[in-house]
Amino acid sequence: MKVTHMLMNEPIKHHFKASIPSLLTILTTHCNIIKLGTIYDTYIANNLLNSYVKTRNLKLAHKVFDEMPQRDTVTWNSLIAGFVNNGDFGCAWGVLIRMKRSGFCFDEYTFGSVLKGVAFNECLFVGQQVHGSVVKTGYGGSVYSGSALLDMYAKCGRVVDARKVFDGLGERNTVSWNALISGYVESGDRVNSFELFKCMHREGVSIDDGTFSPLLTLFDSPELYKLTMQVHCMIIKHGMLCDSSVVNATISAYSDCGSVEDAKGVFDGAGGERDLVSWNAMLAASLEHNKQAMAFNLFSEMQISGFEPDIYTYSTVISSCFEEDVWNQGQSLHALVIKKGVEHLTPISNSLMAMYSGSNGIYMDYATRIFENMEVKDQVSWNSMLTGLSQHGFSENALKLFQIMQSGSIGMDYYAFSAVLRSCADLATLQLGQQIHGLARRSGFESNEFVTSSLVVMYSKCGIIEDARSCFETSYKQNAVNWNSIMFAYAQNGQGHIALDLFSQMRKRRVKLDHITFVAVLTACSHIGLVEEGYSFLKHMESDYGISPRMEHYACVIDLLGRAGRLKEAKSLVKSMPFQPNAMVWKTLLGACRLCGDVEYAMEVARFLLESEPYEHCTYVLLCELYGHLRRWDEVAVLKKAMKEKGVKKVPGWSWIEIQNHLHAFNADSHSHSQDQEIHHMLRKLMDDIGNLEISYDVENFMDELNDGSFPMKASLHHF
C-alpha cells in the first residue's frame, strides 16, 4: 500500500519540478491532490502552495495554507515570501506573527523575506526590531539574512549601518557586495561606490548585472565619460551585454555623459537583448540631446519591431513636441493616443498639456480644454496648467487657478509658488505678491531656489529692488538660478554695473555658470551701453567659460550694437553666426534697424520675417513705427491694409491697477469693466479739470509777463 501511494504521487511531484505551470494546470493538479488525499503530504502541499504564490494567486495560496493539516517552516516561509513579493507587507507581517505564536522558529529565509518587505517599505524601526531577532536567534553571521539586513539598511538610507553589517559578515557573496554598492550609489557617494567595486574585483567576487546597473547611474556628467568607457569595456569582458538591465543602464550613462552617439551604438549592438525599457532609454537620450528626428524614427521602429509603447513612451515623445516646427507630429501623436484609448490616462494628459502650452502659447485653449476634461488631476496637472498660464501672459487666469488650488485640497509645492509669483511679477501686484511670499514662508518653500528666484523677479518688477536683494541674500547661493535672477533684476532696473559686479562675485565663489548667466550679463551690458565688454563676453564664452553661445546670446549683442548705433557690426554678427538665425534674432535686428533708421535693410529683414511668420503682429508694428517716424504714411497704410487682409491684429497693451487687494485690468478701447461708465465719467471730469488748470495757468503767466514787460505790447495784445 505504501509503495502504491508513493507511485501515485510521482506524477504530481514530477509536475512541480517542471517550469511554472499555468493557473488551469495548477487548479487541475489541486483537484487531483484533493481526490487522492495527498493534501496530507506536506511536501506536495508546499509545492502546490508555492505554485499559487509564483502565479501571484495569493488568495488560493492562503486557502491551501489553511487546508493543510500539517505545516513546516517551508510552508510559512513560502506564504510570507508570496505576500512580500506581491507588495502586501502588512499580510506578510501578520503571517510572521502567527508563525511565531504557532511555535515555529524563524530561519534565515524567514528573515530574508521579511527584511525584503521592510526595505521596500522603508520601515526602519521595524527593520531594527527584526535585526534584534536575527542576532538573538544566531543568524547574524548568515550570508543570506546578513545580505538582507544590509540591503534593508541601505534602502532605508542608513548606509553607515549597512557597512557595519557588511564588515561583520563572516561570508560574503555577490548579493552582499551589490547591496552595499547600491546603498552608496543611492546616497550619491561615488568614492565609496567605486572603491567597493575595486575591492570586489580584487577579491575575485563574481560580478553581475546587480553590480554594473547601479554603478552606471553615477556617470552623469561629461567629466566621467572616460570612466564610463572603462566600465563599458569591463561589461563586455564579463559578457554582461546580454543582460537588458545592463544595456539600458549603459545607454543612459553615455547619454548623461553627453555622448548620444555611443548610447546609440550600445543600443544598436544589443539586438535581441533590447526590451521596452531599452527603447524608452534611447528615446529619452535622443530627446535630451535635441535630436527630435532620431526620436521620431525610434518611435516608429519600436512599433515595427513589435514593441507596444507604454505610458512613459507616449508621455516622453509627446512632451518633446512643444516647439512649432514639430507641432504637426504632436497633433499626430494626440490622434494616436486617442486611437489607442489612452488619452484619458493622467500622465499622457499631462504631457499633452505640456505640449499645447509650450512654444509661444497660442494653443493654450487646447491645453485648458484637456485640463478641464481630465477625470483625475494630480499635482503635475495643476502645476502644468498654472505654469502654462503664467509663462504665456495669462496671469489673471493663473492667479484665479492658484486661488482654486488654495481653496481645494490640492497640495502646494515650489512649482506652484514659483509660477504664481511670476504672474504677480507680470501684473506688478505687489500686495498680492507679498501675501503669497508669506504663504510660501509658512509652507516652508521660501528657501527653495526656484521660489527665491521668482520672489527676486516679482519684487524687482514691482520696483522694490531692495526687497529683491534681501530675498537673494537670504537664499542658497551655490547655484546659478538665484544669481541669474538678481543680475537680471539690476540690469532691467538700469543698474547694470551692480549686475556685472554680482557676476564677478559669482565667479569668485566658484558658482557653476550656465547659458542664462550670460544672457543676464549681456543684458546688463546692453542697458548701460558697454559695447566692447558685451562683445568680448560673447567671443570668449566658450574658450573662457566652457559655454557655447546660443541664439539668445547673439540676440543680446545685436540689441547692444543696435542701441549703440553700430548697425553695420550687427549685420556682420548675424552673418557670422554658426547657425541659422531664428525669428528672435531677426526681430532684434529689425528693432536695431528701426533705432538706426535704416529702412532698406529693415525691409529686407521684414520680408524674411513676414514669409516665415506671416501672422506675427510684432513685425508689422515695428515697420509701421519706422515708417511713421520717417513720415512715410503711404507705406504705413499699405502695411495696415496687409494686416487687415491677413486678419493680423495688434495685440493691445494692458494696464493693471490694484485697489484693496483686487486687481483691475484695462486695455485700449475696452469697455468690459463692470464700472466702465463711472470710470469714463471720472476721466472726463479729470480731463476738464486739467484743461481748466492749464488755461488758468497760461493766462496768469501771460498777465505776469505782460506786466513786467517781457512781451512787446502790440504782440501781446494780438496774441490775447
C-alpha positions in Angstrom: 0.0 0.0 0.0 2.8 2.4 0.9 4.6 1.6 -2.4 1.4 2.2 -4.4 0.9 5.6 -2.6 4.4 6.6 -3.5 3.9 5.6 -7.1 0.7 7.6 -7.3 2.5 10.7 -6.0 5.3 10.5 -8.6 3.4 12.3 -11.4 2.4 15.1 -9.1 6.0 15.6 -7.8 7.3 15.5 -11.4 4.8 18.2 -12.3 6.1 20.6 -9.6 9.7 20.1 -10.7 8.8 21.5 -14.1 8.6 25.1 -15.1 5.9 27.4 -13.6 2.6 25.9 -14.8 -0.5 27.8 -15.9 -3.3 28.5 -13.4 -5.5 26.0 -15.1 -2.8 23.3 -14.7 -2.4 24.1 -11.0 -6.1 24.0 -10.4 -6.3 20.6 -12.1 -3.4 19.3 -10.0 -5.1 20.8 -6.9 -8.2 18.8 -7.7 -6.1 15.6 -8.2 -4.4 16.2 -4.8 -7.7 16.5 -3.0 -9.1 13.5 -4.9 -6.1 11.3 -4.0 -6.0 12.7 -0.4 -2.4 13.7 -0.7 -3.0 17.1 0.8 -1.7 15.5 4.0 1.7 15.2 2.3 3.4 18.3 3.5 5.9 18.2 0.6 3.2 18.1 -2.1 1.1 20.7 -0.3 4.1 23.0 0.0 4.7 22.7 -3.8 1.1 23.4 -4.5 1.1 26.5 -2.3 4.4 27.6 -3.9 2.9 27.3 -7.4 0.0 29.5 -6.5 2.5 32.0 -5.0 4.6 32.1 -8.1 1.5 32.9 -10.2 0.5 35.6 -7.7 -2.7 33.9 -6.7 -2.3 34.7 -3.0 -6.0 34.0 -2.1 -5.7 30.4 -3.4 -2.3 30.0 -1.8 -3.7 31.1 1.5 -6.6 28.7 1.1 -4.2 25.8 0.6 -2.3 27.0 3.6 -5.5 27.0 5.7 -6.4 23.5 4.5 -3.0 21.9 5.3 -3.3 19.8 8.4 0.5 19.8 8.8 2.8 22.7 8.2 6.6 23.1 8.4 8.9 26.2 8.3 9.0 26.0 4.5 5.1 26.4 4.4 5.2 29.6 6.5 8.2 31.0 4.6 6.5 30.4 1.2 3.4 32.3 2.2 5.4 35.2 3.8 7.6 35.5 0.6 4.5 35.4 -1.5 2.9 38.4 0.3 6.2 40.3 0.3 6.8 39.8 -3.4 3.2 40.9 -4.1 3.8 44.1 -2.2 1.5 43.3 0.7 3.9 43.7 3.7 1.0 44.0 6.2 -0.3 40.5 5.4 3.3 39.1 5.4 3.8 40.6 8.9 0.6 39.1 10.1 1.7 35.6 8.9 5.0 36.1 10.6 3.3 36.8 13.9 1.1 33.7 13.5 4.2 31.7 12.7 5.8 32.7 16.0 2.7 32.1 18.0 2.4 28.6 16.5 5.8 27.7 17.9 7.8 27.7 14.6 11.3 29.0 14.7 12.4 31.7 12.2 15.3 30.8 9.9 17.5 32.8 7.6 14.9 32.5 4.7 12.2 33.9 7.0 14.4 36.9 7.9 15.4 37.3 4.3 11.8 37.7 3.1 10.7 39.9 5.9 13.7 42.2 5.6 13.0 42.5 1.9 9.5 43.8 2.7 10.9 46.2 5.3 13.4 47.5 2.8 10.7 48.0 0.1 8.5 50.0 2.6 11.5 51.7 4.3 10.2 50.8 7.7 13.5 51.4 9.6 12.1 50.9 13.1 10.5 47.5 12.2 13.8 46.6 10.5 15.8 47.3 13.6 13.4 45.1 15.6 13.9 42.3 13.1 17.7 42.9 13.3 17.5 42.2 17.0 15.7 38.9 16.4 18.3 38.0 13.8 21.1 38.5 16.3 19.1 36.8 19.1 18.5 33.6 17.0 22.1 33.4 15.9 21.6 34.2 12.2 23.6 37.5 12.3 26.6 35.8 10.5 24.4 34.1 7.9 25.2 35.4 4.4 21.5 35.2 3.4 20.0 37.1 6.4 23.1 39.3 6.6 22.8 40.4 3.0 19.1 41.1 3.6 19.9 43.2 6.7 22.5 45.4 4.9 20.2 45.8 1.9 17.4 46.9 4.3 19.7 49.5 6.0 21.0 50.7 2.6 17.4 51.2 1.2 16.4 53.0 4.4 19.2 55.5 3.9 21.4 54.1 6.7 24.4 53.2 4.6 26.7 53.5 7.7 24.8 50.8 9.5 24.7 48.7 6.3 28.6 48.9 6.2 28.7 47.7 9.8 26.6 44.7 8.9 28.8 44.1 5.9 32.0 44.2 7.9 30.6 41.8 10.4 29.7 39.1 7.9 31.9 36.1 8.0 31.0 35.1 4.5 30.0 37.5 1.7 28.5 36.7 -1.7 27.7 38.8 -4.7 24.4 39.9 -3.2 26.1 41.3 -0.1 28.6 43.4 -2.2 25.9 44.5 -4.6 23.6 45.6 -1.8 26.3 47.8 -0.2 27.3 49.3 -3.6 23.7 50.1 -4.3 23.5 51.8 -0.8 26.5 54.0 -1.6 25.1 54.8 -5.1 21.7 55.8 -3.6 23.5 58.2 -1.2 25.5 59.6 -4.2 28.8 58.5 -2.7 30.9 57.9 -5.8 34.2 57.4 -3.9 33.0 54.5 -1.7 30.9 53.0 -4.6 34.0 52.8 -6.9 36.3 51.7 -4.0 34.0 48.9 -3.1 33.7 47.9 -6.7 37.5 47.7 -7.0 37.8 45.6 -3.8 35.1 43.3 -5.1 37.0 42.8 -8.3 40.3 42.3 -6.5 38.8 39.6 -4.3 37.5 37.7 -7.3 33.8 38.0 -6.3 31.5 37.3 -9.2 30.3 40.5 -10.9 26.8 40.5 -12.3 24.0 42.9 -13.6 23.3 43.9 -10.0 26.8 45.3 -9.8 27.0 47.2 -13.0 23.5 48.6 -13.2 23.6 50.8 -10.1 27.2 51.9 -10.7 26.3 53.2 -14.2 23.8 55.6 -12.8 26.6 57.6 -11.2 28.0 58.5 -14.6 26.0 61.7 -15.2 28.4 64.3 -16.5 30.9 64.8 -19.4 33.8 64.6 -16.9 33.0 60.9 -16.3 32.9 59.9 -20.0 36.3 58.1 -20.0 35.3 56.2 -16.8 32.1 55.2 -18.5 34.1 53.8 -21.4 36.3 51.8 -19.0 33.3 50.3 -17.2 31.7 49.5 -20.6 34.9 47.6 -21.5 34.6 45.6 -18.3 30.9 44.8 -19.1 32.0 43.5 -22.5 34.8 41.5 -20.8 32.4 39.9 -18.3 29.9 39.1 -21.1 27.2 41.2 -19.5 25.9 43.0 -22.6 23.5 40.1 -23.0 21.6 41.4 -20.0 19.0 44.0 -20.8 19.2 45.9 -17.5 23.0 46.5 -18.1 22.3 47.5 -21.7 19.7 50.0 -20.5 21.9 51.5 -17.8 24.9 51.8 -20.3 22.6 53.7 -22.8 21.5 56.1 -20.0 25.1 56.6 -18.8 26.5 57.5 -22.2 23.6 59.9 -22.7 24.1 61.6 -19.4 27.9 61.9 -20.2 27.0 63.8 -23.3 27.5 61.1 -26.0 24.3 60.2 -27.7 26.3 58.5 -30.4 27.8 56.0 -28.0 24.4 55.4 -26.5 23.0 54.7 -30.0 26.0 52.3 -30.6 25.2 50.3 -27.4 21.5 50.3 -28.4 22.2 49.1 -31.9 24.6 46.4 -30.7 22.1 45.0 -28.2 20.0 43.4 -30.9 17.7 40.8 -29.4 18.5 41.9 -25.8 16.6 45.1 -26.2 13.3 45.4 -24.2 10.8 48.2 -23.9 13.0 49.9 -21.3 15.9 49.9 -23.9 13.7 51.7 -26.4 12.5 54.2 -23.9 16.0 54.9 -22.7 17.2 55.5 -26.2 14.2 57.7 -26.9 14.8 59.8 -23.8 18.5 60.1 -24.7 17.8 61.4 -28.2 15.3 63.9 -26.9 17.6 65.0 -24.2 20.2 65.9 -26.9 17.6 67.7 -29.0 17.6 65.0 -31.7 13.8 65.0 -32.4 14.2 63.3 -35.8 16.1 60.4 -34.3 13.4 60.1 -31.5 10.5 60.0 -34.0 12.3 57.4 -36.1 12.9 55.3 -32.9 9.2 55.7 -32.0 8.2 54.2 -35.4 10.9 51.5 -35.4 9.9 50.2 -32.0 6.4 49.6 -33.1 7.5 47.9 -36.3 9.8 45.7 -34.1 6.7 44.6 -32.2 7.1 46.7 -29.1 3.9 48.4 -27.9 4.6 51.9 -26.5 3.7 52.3 -22.8 2.7 55.4 -20.8 6.3 56.5 -20.4 6.9 56.2 -24.2 3.9 58.3 -25.1 4.4 61.0 -22.4 8.1 61.4 -23.3 7.7 61.8 -27.0 4.5 64.0 -26.7 6.2 66.3 -24.2 9.0 66.9 -26.7 6.6 68.4 -29.3 6.3 71.9 -27.7 8.3 73.7 -30.5 6.3 74.9 -33.5 8.5 73.1 -36.1 7.4 69.7 -34.6 3.9 70.6 -33.6 2.4 68.6 -36.5 4.0 65.5 -35.1 2.5 66.4 -31.8 -1.0 66.6 -33.3 -0.4 63.2 -34.9 0.6 61.7 -31.5 -2.5 63.2 -30.0 -4.6 61.4 -32.6 -2.7 58.2 -31.9 -3.3 58.2 -28.2 -7.0 58.8 -28.8 -7.0 55.9 -31.2 -5.3 53.7 -28.6 -7.7 54.8 -26.0 -5.1 56.1 -23.5 -5.6 59.8 -23.8 -7.5 59.9 -20.5 -4.5 58.5 -18.5 -3.2 61.3 -16.3 0.5 61.2 -17.3 -0.5 61.3 -21.0 -3.0 64.1 -20.5 -0.2 66.0 -18.6 2.2 65.6 -21.5 -0.4 66.8 -24.0 -1.0 69.8 -21.8 2.8 70.5 -21.7 2.9 70.2 -25.5 0.0 72.6 -26.1 1.1 75.1 -23.5 4.7 75.1 -24.9 6.3 77.3 -27.6 4.6 80.7 -27.8 1.3 79.7 -26.0 -1.0 80.2 -29.0 -2.6 76.8 -28.3 -3.3 77.4 -24.6 -7.0 76.9 -25.3 -6.3 73.3 -26.2 -4.3 72.8 -23.0 -7.2 74.3 -21.0 -9.7 72.0 -22.7 -7.6 68.9 -21.9 -7.2 70.1 -18.3 -10.9 70.7 -17.8 -11.8 67.2 -19.3 -9.3 65.3 -17.2 -11.1 62.7 -14.9 -8.2 62.6 -12.5 -5.8 65.5 -11.9 -2.6 65.1 -10.0 -0.2 67.7 -8.7 1.6 67.7 -12.1 -1.7 68.5 -13.9 -2.4 71.6 -11.7 1.2 72.8 -11.9 1.4 72.3 -15.7 -1.7 74.4 -16.2 -0.6 77.0 -13.8 2.9 77.3 -15.3 1.5 77.4 -18.9 -0.8 80.3 -18.0 1.9 82.1 -16.1 4.5 81.8 -18.9 2.3 82.9 -21.7 0.8 86.1 -20.2 -2.5 84.7 -18.9 -1.5 86.0 -15.5 -5.0 86.8 -14.3 -6.1 83.2 -15.1 -3.1 81.9 -13.3 -4.0 83.8 -10.2 -7.6 82.5 -10.3 -6.4 78.9 -10.8 -4.0 79.3 -7.8 -6.9 80.5 -5.7 -8.9 77.4 -6.7 -5.9 75.3 -5.7 -5.6 77.0 -2.4 -9.2 76.7 -1.5 -9.3 73.0 -2.5 -7.3 70.0 -1.2 -4.6 70.4 -3.8 -1.1 70.4 -2.2 1.1 73.4 -2.9 4.7 72.8 -3.9 7.5 75.0 -5.1 6.4 74.7 -8.8 3.0 76.3 -7.9 4.5 79.1 -5.8 7.2 79.9 -8.4 4.6 80.1 -11.2 2.1 82.3 -9.3 4.9 84.6 -8.1 5.9 85.1 -11.8 2.3 86.1 -12.6 2.4 88.6 -9.7 5.6 89.9 -11.3 4.0 90.3 -14.7 1.0 92.1 -13.2 3.1 94.1 -10.8 0.7 93.2 -8.0 2.9 94.0 -5.0 0.4 93.4 -2.2 -0.7 90.0 -3.6 2.9 89.0 -4.2 3.8 89.9 -0.6 0.9 87.8 0.6 2.0 84.8 -1.5 5.5 85.4 -0.1 4.1 85.0 3.4 2.2 81.8 2.4 5.4 80.4 0.8 7.3 81.1 4.1 4.6 79.4 6.2 4.6 76.4 3.8 8.4 76.0 4.1 9.1 76.8 0.4 10.7 80.3 0.8 14.2 78.9 0.7 13.6 76.8 -2.4 15.9 78.1 -5.2 13.0 78.5 -7.8 10.7 80.2 -5.3 13.5 82.6 -4.2 14.3 83.3 -7.9 10.6 84.1 -8.5 10.5 86.4 -5.4 13.5 88.3 -6.7 11.8 88.7 -10.1 8.5 89.8 -8.5 10.0 92.4 -6.2 12.2 93.8 -9.0 9.4 94.1 -11.4 7.3 95.9 -8.8 10.3 98.3 -8.4 11.3 97.2 -4.9 14.9 96.3 -5.8 15.8 96.4 -2.1 13.4 93.5 -1.2 14.6 91.6 -4.2 18.2 91.9 -3.0 17.1 90.9 0.5 15.5 87.7 -0.8 18.7 86.9 -2.7 20.9 87.5 0.3 18.9 85.0 2.4 19.0 82.4 -0.3 21.2 79.4 -1.0 24.0 80.8 -3.2 25.7 77.8 -4.6 23.6 77.5 -7.8 23.2 79.8 -10.7 19.4 80.2 -10.5 19.3 82.9 -7.8 22.3 84.7 -9.1 20.9 85.0 -12.6 17.6 86.4 -11.2 19.2 89.1 -9.2 21.5 90.1 -12.1 18.5 90.4 -14.4 16.8 92.5 -11.7 19.6 95.0 -11.6 20.2 95.0 -15.3 16.5 95.7 -16.1 16.4 98.4 -13.4 19.2 100.4 -15.1 21.9 99.3 -12.6 24.0 97.1 -15.0 27.2 97.9 -13.1 25.9 96.2 -10.0 24.8 93.2 -12.2 28.4 92.9 -13.5 29.8 93.2 -10.0 27.5 90.3 -9.0 28.9 88.3 -11.9 32.4 88.8 -10.6 31.3 87.7 -7.1 29.7 84.6 -8.7 32.9 83.6 -10.3 34.9 84.2 -7.1 32.5 81.8 -5.2 33.0 79.2 -8.0 29.3 79.0 -8.7 28.7 77.0 -11.8 27.7 79.4 -14.6 25.1 78.5 -17.2 23.9 80.0 -20.5 21.2 82.1 -18.7 24.0 83.7 -16.6 25.5 85.2 -19.8 22.1 86.3 -21.1 21.9 88.4 -17.8 25.4 89.7 -18.3 24.9 90.7 -21.9 21.5 92.3 -21.0 23.4 94.4 -18.3 26.0 95.4 -20.9 23.2 96.4 -23.3 21.3 98.5 -20.8 24.3 100.6 -19.8 26.0 100.7 -23.2 29.1 98.6 -22.6 29.5 97.6 -26.2 33.1 96.3 -26.2 32.6 94.4 -22.9 29.5 92.8 -24.2 31.1 91.8 -27.5 34.1 90.4 -25.5 31.8 88.2 -23.4 30.2 86.7 -26.5 33.6 86.0 -28.1 35.1 84.3 -25.1 32.1 82.5 -23.6 33.2 79.1 -24.9 37.0 79.5 -24.6 37.0 81.1 -21.1 33.8 79.6 -19.5 33.1 76.4 -21.5 29.6 77.6 -22.5 28.7 77.7 -26.2 26.9 80.8 -27.3 23.2 80.3 -28.2 20.7 82.2 -30.2 19.7 84.4 -27.3 23.3 85.5 -26.7 23.6 86.7 -30.2 20.3 88.5 -30.0 21.5 90.3 -26.9 24.7 91.5 -28.6 22.7 92.5 -31.7 20.5 94.6 -29.4 23.6 96.0 -27.7 25.1 97.1 -31.1 21.8 98.5 -32.3 21.4 100.6 -29.2 24.9 102.0 -29.8 24.0 102.8 -33.5 26.5 100.3 -34.8 24.1 98.6 -37.3 26.9 97.5 -39.7 28.5 95.4 -37.0 25.1 94.0 -36.0 24.6 92.9 -39.6 28.1 91.3 -39.7 27.4 89.4 -36.5 24.3 87.9 -37.9 26.2 86.7 -41.0 29.0 85.2 -38.8 26.6 83.2 -36.6 27.5 79.4 -36.6 23.8 78.5 -37.1 20.9 79.9 -39.0 19.3 82.8 -37.1 15.8 82.3 -35.9 12.9 84.7 -35.7 14.1 86.1 -32.4 17.4 87.2 -33.9 15.7 88.8 -37.0 13.2 90.7 -34.8 16.1 92.0 -32.7 17.9 93.1 -35.9 14.7 94.7 -37.2 14.5 96.7 -33.9 18.1 97.8 -34.4 17.2 99.0 -38.0 14.3 101.0 -36.5 16.6 102.6 -34.0 19.2 103.5 -36.7 16.6 104.5 -39.3 17.8 102.0 -42.0 14.6 101.5 -44.0 16.1 99.5 -46.8 17.7 96.8 -44.6 14.7 96.8 -42.4 12.5 95.9 -45.4 14.9 93.1 -46.2 14.7 91.7 -42.7 11.0 92.2 -42.5 10.5 90.4 -45.8 12.1 87.3 -44.3 10.1 87.6 -41.1 6.8 88.0 -43.0 7.5 84.9 -45.1 8.4 82.8 -42.0 5.8 84.3 -39.6 3.1 85.9 -41.7 0.7 86.3 -38.8 3.1 87.7 -36.2 2.0 91.2 -35.4 5.3 92.4 -34.0 6.9 92.7 -37.4 4.1 94.8 -38.8 4.2 97.1 -35.7 7.9 97.6 -35.9 7.7 98.5 -39.6 4.8 100.9 -39.0 6.7 102.7 -36.3 9.7 103.0 -38.6 7.7 104.4 -41.5 5.7 106.6 -39.2 8.9 108.1 -37.7 10.1 108.9 -41.3 6.6 110.2 -42.2 6.2 107.7 -44.9 2.4 107.4 -44.4 1.7 105.6 -47.7 3.8 102.6 -46.6 2.1 102.6 -43.2 -1.3 102.4 -45.0 -0.1 99.5 -47.2 1.1 97.6 -44.1 -2.2 98.2 -42.2 -4.1 97.0 -45.3 -2.0 93.9 -45.4 -2.7 93.2 -41.7 -6.4 93.6 -42.3 -6.4 91.3 -45.3 -4.5 88.6 -43.4 -6.5 89.0 -40.2 -3.4 90.1 -38.2 -4.3 92.2 -35.2 -2.0 94.2 -33.0 -2.2 92.7 -29.5 -3.3 95.6 -27.3 -1.3 96.7 -24.4 -2.8 96.1 -20.9 -2.7 98.2 -17.8 -3.4 97.0 -14.3 -4.1 98.7 -11.0 -4.5 97.0 -7.6 -7.1 98.5 -5.2 -7.9 97.0 -1.9 -6.3 93.7 -2.9 -8.4 93.5 -6.0 -6.9 93.6 -9.5 -8.5 95.7 -12.2 -7.3 95.2 -15.8 -7.8 97.6 -18.8 -6.8 97.6 -22.4 -7.2 100.2 -25.2 -10.8 100.7 -26.4 -12.1 98.2 -24.0 -15.4 98.7 -22.2 -15.6 95.4 -20.4 -15.0 96.7 -16.9 -18.1 96.5 -14.7 -17.7 100.1 -13.7 -16.8 101.3 -17.2 -19.3 104.3 -17.3 -18.3 105.6 -13.9 -14.6 105.3 -14.8 -15.0 107.2 -18.1 -17.2 109.9 -16.4 -14.4 110.5 -13.8 -11.8 110.5 -16.6 -13.7 113.2 -18.5 -14.1 115.3 -15.3 -10.4 115.0 -14.6 -9.5 116.0 -18.2 -11.8 119.0 -17.9 -10.2 120.0 -14.6 -6.7 119.6 -16.1 -7.8 121.7 -19.1 -9.1 124.5 -16.9 -5.9 124.4 -14.8 -3.8 124.8 -18.0 -5.9 127.7 -19.3 -5.8 129.4 -15.9 -2.0 128.8 -15.7 -1.4 130.2 -19.2 -3.5 133.4 -18.6 -1.9 134.0 -15.3 1.6 133.6 -16.8 0.7 135.9 -19.7 -0.5 138.7 -17.4 2.6 138.4 -15.3 4.8 138.7 -18.4 2.7 141.5 -19.8 3.1 143.5 -16.6 6.8 143.0 -16.3 7.4 144.0 -19.9 8.6 140.6 -21.2 6.4 141.0 -24.4 6.1 144.0 -26.7 2.6 145.4 -26.1 1.5 145.0 -29.7 2.4 141.4 -30.0 0.9 140.6 -26.6 -2.4 142.2 -27.4 -2.6 140.4 -30.8 -1.9 137.1 -29.0 -4.5 137.8 -26.4 
